[in-house]
Amino acid sequence: MKGFLQPGIKTSTVFMLGCWRARNDVAVVSNCSLFTLAFVQTAYYSTDQAPPCAKYGTWNAGLCCGISKQKNLDDVEFISKLIAKLKGDFNIDGNRVYVAGVSNGGMMAYRLGHELSDQIAAIAPIEGCMYQRNETAGEAVSVIAIHGTRDPVIPYDGGTGKWLGIKLKVPSVSDAINFWVGHSSGSEHCRTAIASLQFQQSDIQW
């Protein structure tokens, strides 16, 4: 599938990683003159997995989740190869690749930001904790993390989350933020800034 851009024009690219859901889409790509948007969803298996996980596709974010973790699927390599393909098909700017994800997709965004820091400029995890990490220094990555203090699935302060009868061991949001602050501070080309904004439900109009 070839891009629709004029020759010589490179675009920013945003990967949107889906959460657990009962679909097996791989990627839907929308391309315009300003940016490329890739909606990416995992495949799922149903032959050897007990309900309720059998009908849900998951990302292998390290210690979670579901069938992708159990089969140790290499979702990091999958996204890396997808980035390479989009560079060829859509003429994307390799310096402006961003990843956003919700829930299990947010967990995967954290993992990709760390393990593919040489390919990803920034991540935006939403309602997802950070599992997979090591202290090996890589490239600095910008992070905007969005979490709910009343989230019962991914508790803000860490602990045990619950979803469809499944219990999840969840690190706290502060664990993830502290990691990224320390990680970025180690880069000679990075200026670290952290801001925490909290909103009450009554402050937001939907």
ABEGO torsion letter per residue (X at the ends): XBBABBBGBBBBBBBBBBBBBBBABABBBBBBAABBBBBBBBBBBAAABBOAAAABBBBBAGAOBEAAAAAGBBAAAAAAAAAAAAAAAAGBBAABBBBBBBEAAAAAAAAAAAAAAAABABBBBBGBBBABBBABBBBBBBBBBBBBAABAABBAAEEBBBBGGBBBBBBBAAAAAAAAAAAAAABAABBBBBBBBBBBAAABBX
